[in-house]
Amino acid sequence: MVRFVSHIPGDYMEFKALARTPIFKALSTTGKRIFLPQGIFYWAGMAKKKASINGTIGTAMGNEIKDLLEDGTTGRGTFFIKSMKDHLGTGLKAGNVASYAPIAGLPDLRSTWRDWILEKTGLAGGGMEDAITLPVVTNGLTNGIFFIGKLFADPGDHVLTSSKHWGNYDTILHLNLGATVSTFNTFKGKEFDVEDLGKQVRILLKKQGKLLLLLNFPNNPSGYVPDTTTMKQIASEVDQACKELEKPLIVICDDAYEGYIYDETADTLGLFPYLVERCKDNPHLIPVKLDGASKELLFYGGRVGFMTFAVSPASKGVLEEIKKELDNKLSGMVRSTISNASRVSQELVLQLLSNKVKSFKERGDVINVLKERWTVFMEQCKQIEATSKGIYFDPFQGGFFAFLNLPSSFPAKEIATKLIDDHALGVIPIEKPDIGVNGIRIAYCSMLKSEISSAIDAISKTLQ
């Protein structure tokens, strides 16, 4: 019996179904230990259903001050500051947003986002819908990376990602969680280095009992998006690697920039559906999708992210139990850290998704503006490149950025300093000599189209 006990006598959780899967074998010490005890939220839920007097939840409630309750409240409601109502407008009820959200997120938001995942990835109607878990809401996608890292990686474990990766991966996984961030070579020439990815996966799986692999498309900092053939090659390579070694491979799809594709040759579905198809017959392959409202709904300050797993249907008969037990562990992670994500942000995201046609039409207008900037940047950046001297851009088909590689004789931080001091141009330098990365990330997403020419000219002059 797999039983985990809290400090409360008699409070425990059994993970009988999950224990039969490679997912359980892949969990970290914390991941194996964590569960959601029957605490305040459990008893508050019970009281809501059964009690006539509710003394469970730490929320100021009542019926004495009608002006500080939602209009039409007949019993007791949650008190709120009256002026909140004036700031919310007509779409949101102050009485709702003033209350705590459920630990794993608003049920309607979770189911709506799951439907959206199935739609945007092409998984709807493909026969694998049952394998997709109900997303758990996080405080932004960054929070999701921390949770999944904590769930599967022990201090000292190797976590694999591309050599061109977001710097915060190192902060979360190494500085915070104590894992070792290992990398594979992102590009071989202008192509994604699938061969080195597979090689490094196999090396690390041989070293340890499981592996966490973190992939990000469109990539930050490069803006690279594979075409469909390459996406399938990536999925095939990681599938074969964990099949050969019969060890769990958790593949995190960091889909922060999902939807921002400007080149018609780039894949528009993302890596997740290709992994889902592969995990059908391979329970050692564990796809995890991290996405959210920050970029996808242009709601950066809302901090609403989602964690979604694909569970191999090879676990027939206990699939729903596995999903429930996984949900319990994720809820335990949320409860023990942030308690729950912002309710008002979740309500706003739900409102946006309730009128998806209008919301995504408006987002589409922004994508068109970014595509115009991308087109101009693509045309003008060629004048900077001197490949023979080690000055060249990585391929960038989408996202928000382009990455200009520089030779070691041009340290990225020195170039970035010159650009801001001499030309008032801000860029992000990335120097990682141990893995051969030296260059500047240029966010054309925040430049006006009319400013791109000046930016390119400033970089060109500085590199001369």
N, C-alpha and C positions, 0 to 999 in steps of 0.2 A: 504493500500500500504506500502511495506517495502522499504523505500528509505534512502540511506546514502549519505550525501552531504560532499564534500571537501570544502576547503576554497575558491575554484574557483567558482564564480557565475555560476550556470547552470551545474556544473559538479557533477553528481550523478550516483549511480548505484542502480537499482532495483533488488531485489532477490525474485521475485514472486514464482518461482518454488521451490527454496531451502527453502523458508519460510513455505512451506507445509509439510516439512519433519522433523523427529526427529533430523536430523543433525543440523538444524538451532536452535532448542531448546537447543541443547547441547553446542552451541558456547559460548565462554566467552564474556565479555563486549568488549574486543578488537576484538574477532572473529566476533561479530555482526557488529562492526563499520568498520572494515577494508575492503577496496576494492581497485582496481587498477584504479586510476584516468586516464583521457585521457591526460597524460603528454607527456614528451619528446618522449618516445618510440612510443606512439600512433601517434603523428604528424610526426615523422620521417618515420613511416611506410606508412602513407598517402602520404608524399612527395615522397617517393621512387616509389610509384605507379603512382602519378599524376603530380609531379612538374618537371619543366625543370631546375629550379635553386633550390637547396636544402640548405636552411640555418637553418636546425633544429638540427642536431645531433652534439654533441661536439667531433668530430673526425677529426684529421688532414688529409685532403684528397686533392687530386689534380692530375695533370699530368705533372707538371713542371720538376720533378726529376725522370726520367725513372728508374734509378738504384735502387730507393727506393720504387718501385712498383712491384707488382707481374708480372712475365713474361707474355706477351701477353695482358696486360691491354691496351685497346684501348681508353676508356674514362678516367674518373677519378677513382682513387682507393685509398685505405688507405695506407698512408705512413708508413713505418716500418724501423727499424734499419737494415741495409743491412746484418750485420753479423748474424742476427737471422736466416736468410735463411740457412746459413752454419750449424747452430746447429740443425735444424729441420730434416735434412735428406730429403729423397725423398717422404715420405708418406704424409707430411703435407705442405700446402701452407702458407707461411708467411703472405700473404695478407688476408687469412681467419682468422688465429689465432690472428692477430693483432687487428681485429675488435671486438666490443662488441658481446657477445652472446645474444640471446633473453632472456627476463626476466625469463621465465619458463624453458629455456633450448633449445638446438638445436632441431628443430622439428624431424629430422631424428633419433636423439639419443633417444628422448622420445618415438617415435613409435617403434623403434627397441628394447628398453628395455621393453616396454609393451609386445611385442611378446615373449621376453625372459622370462618374468614373467609367461605368460600363458603356455609356454613350460615347465619350470622347476617345476611349481606347479601342473602340470597335468590338468590345467583348460582349455587348448586348446581343442576345440571340445566338451566341456561339457555343452554348452548351457548358460553359465553365462558370456561369453566374453564381452557382451555389458555392463555388470554391472561394469566392471573394467575401472577406469579412466585412462587418459593419464598421466603418471608420471610427476611430476614437479621436476626439478633438484635442488638439494641443495648443499651447500658447505660441503659435507660429511654427513654421516648418523647422526652424533652428531647435526648438524645444523637442520636436520629434526626433531629430538626429541624436540629441542627448538621451532621450528615453530608449531608443532602439540600441544605442551604443551601450547604455547601462544594462539593458536586458540581456545582451549577448556577449559583451566583451569584459573579461576580467583584467585587472591591472597586469601589464606585461604582454597581454595577447596582441598579436599582430592584426591590424585592420588594414585592408588593402584599398587604395584608391588610385586615381590617375596622377601622374606627376604634375599635370596642370590641374590644380584643384583650388577651391575656395579656402583661404587661409584659416577660416573659423573651424574647419574640420580639425586642424591641429590643436586649436584651443580646446575644443569640446572633447575630442577623443584622447589626446595625449595629456595636455595640461590638467584637464578636469578629471577624466576617467582613468588616466594612467596607462592607457593602451599605447602600443607602438604603431605609429602610422607608417606603413610601408607603401611603396608606389610601383606602378608599372609604367613603362614608357608610353605616353599618350599618343604620340605620332611617330610614324616611320615615313619620313618625307611629308607628304600632304595627306597621308591616309592614316586612319586610326589603327594603332598597333594591336590588332586582335591576337597576334601570335604571342607577344610579350605578356598580354593580359592572361592568356591561358597558361603560359609558363609560370608566372608568378603565383597564380591561384594554386597550381599543383605543388610548387615549392612550399608554400605556406600551409597548405592542407596536410602535407607530409610532416610538417613540423608540429602541428597542433591538431586537436580533435575536431575543430570546426573553424570556419572563417567568415568574417564579416567583410563584404565587398560593397563599396560605396561608389556608385556611378551617377553622373550628373549630365543630362542633356536637355536643352541646350546648355553647354558647358560654361561654367564660370571658372576661369576668366576668359576662355578663348572664344566662346560663342559657337563652338562646333556642334553640329547636329549630324549624326550618321544618316546615310540613305537607308532604304529599307533592306537592301541586301546586306549591308554591314550590321544593321540591328539584328538581323537573323543570325549572322555569323557570331556576334557577341553572345547571343542567347545560346546558340549551339555549343560554343566553346566552354562556357561556364557549366552548362548542363553536362557535357561529357566529362569535364574535370572532376565534378563531385560524384558522378556515376562511377568513374574508374576507381576512385579512392573510397567510395561509400562513406563519405563524411558530409555533415551538414554544411551547406554554403548559403548564407543569408545574403541576398543581393538587395541592397537598398537602392531604389530609384529615386534620386533627389530630383523631383520634377518642378522645382521652383519656377522655372521660366517656360513651363509648358504652354503651348499655343503661340509662342512668339517665333514663328518660322517665316523666313522671307525668301528662301531659295526653293524653287519648285522641285529640285532634286532631293531635298531633305525629307526624311520620314516625318509624318505628322502624328503618328499614334503613340510614339514613345516606346521605350524598351519594355515596360511592364507587361503588355499583352503577349509579347513574344516569350517572355519568361513564364507567364501563366500557362501558355500552351505547352511548354517544355515540362513544367512541374506536374502535368497531368499524369505522366508515367514515372516521375522521379521525385519521391517524397523528400530526398536529400536537398533538393533545390527549393529554397524558401524565399519567394519574392516579397518585398515590402515596398509599398508605394508611399512616398511622402510628398504631399502637395498642399496647396492652401490658397488663401484669398489674397495674400500680399501682392503678388504680381498678377495672378490669374484674374482677380477681380479688382485690381488696382487699389487695394485696400491695405496699404503697407502698415499703417498704424493700428489696424484692427487686431493683428496677431492671432489670426485663426488659421491653424494648420490641421492636417489630418494624417493619421497613421492607418494604413490599410494593408492587410496580409492577403496572400493567396495561399490556401491550404490544399495540398495535393488530395484530389478526390480518391486517391488510392486508399485513403482511410475511410472507406465506405461503411456506413452503419454508425460511425461515431463522429462523422464530420461536424455535425451541429454541436456536439459536446466539446469537440476540440476548439471550435470557434468561441464557445461560451467561456471555456477555461482560459483561452488566450485573452479574451476581453477582460476577464477578471484580473489577470496579471497586469495588463496595460492600465486598467483602472486603479490598481494598487500603486503603480508608478505615478500616475497623475495625483491621486489622493495624498501620497506621501511627499509630494513636492509642491505643486501649485494649487492643490485642492480641487480646482476646476478652472476652466478658461472663462474669459469675460463673457457674461451673458448678453450684454448690449451688442457686442461685436458679433456674436453668434446670431442674434435676432436680425441684425442688419444683413449678414450674409444670406440668411434664409429668405429675407425680403428680396434681395437681388436675384436669388435663384428662383423665386416664385414667379418672376417675370423674366425668364432667361432670354427670351428673344430680344427684348429691349436692352437688357444688360449686356449681352454679348454683341449686339449691334454697336453699342456705344464703345465697348472695348475694342471692337473691330476697327472703329475709326482711329483709335490710338495706335493699333497695330499698323494701320496704313501709313500713319505719320512716321512711325519708326522704320517702316520698310523704305519710305522715301529717303530717310537719313542714311539707312544702310546702303541703299543704291548709290548715293552720292559718295559715301565713305569708301565703298568698294572701288569706285572709279578713281578716286583721288589718292587712295593709299598706295597705289602702285608706284607713284613717284618717289616714295620713301624707300622701297625695298631694294636691297642690294644683297641678294642671296649668297653670292660668293664671299661676301664680307660678314655673313652671319646676321644680316638685318632682314627680317622677313616676318610676315604675318602668318599665324596659324589659320587654317580654313575656318571661316565663320559664316554659318548659314542662318543663324537666328540668335535669340537671346537679346542681351543688352550691351554686349561688350565685343571688343576685338583685342587680340593680344599680339604685341609686336616683340618678337624675339630679338635680343641684342647680344653681340659677342661679349666675352668676359672683359675685354678691354674697355667696354662702356658699361660700368656698373649701373644697374637700374636705378638705384637710389640717387646717384649723382645726376643722372639724366633727368629724373623727376624733379630734383631740386632746381636744376638749371631751367627747366620748362616753367616752373612756377615763379622763379625769381626773375628770369629774363623775359618771359613771354606771357606771364599771368595765366598759364595753362595748367590746370590740375589733372594729374593722372595718378594711378596707383602702381608703384614699383613692386615687383616680386623678384626677390633674390633667394634662390635655394641652390647654392653651388654644389651641395652634396648629391643632388639629383639632376644637375645640369639645367636648371631653370633660371633664366635671367632675362627680364623684359618688363614692359609696362602694359598695364591694362587700361584701355581707353573706353570710357563709357559714352558711346555716341548716343545712347538713349536719352541722355540729359543735355545734349547739345542741340541748339537750333540748327536747321539745315544750312542756314546762312553762316554759321560759325565753323562748320567743318573744314572749309578751305583754309581758314586762318589757323586752325589747330594743326592741320597737316603741314602747312608751311612752317609753323613754329617747330614741329618735330624734325622736319627736314633740315632746317637751319642749325638746330642744336646738334644733330648727328654729323653735320659737316665739320 
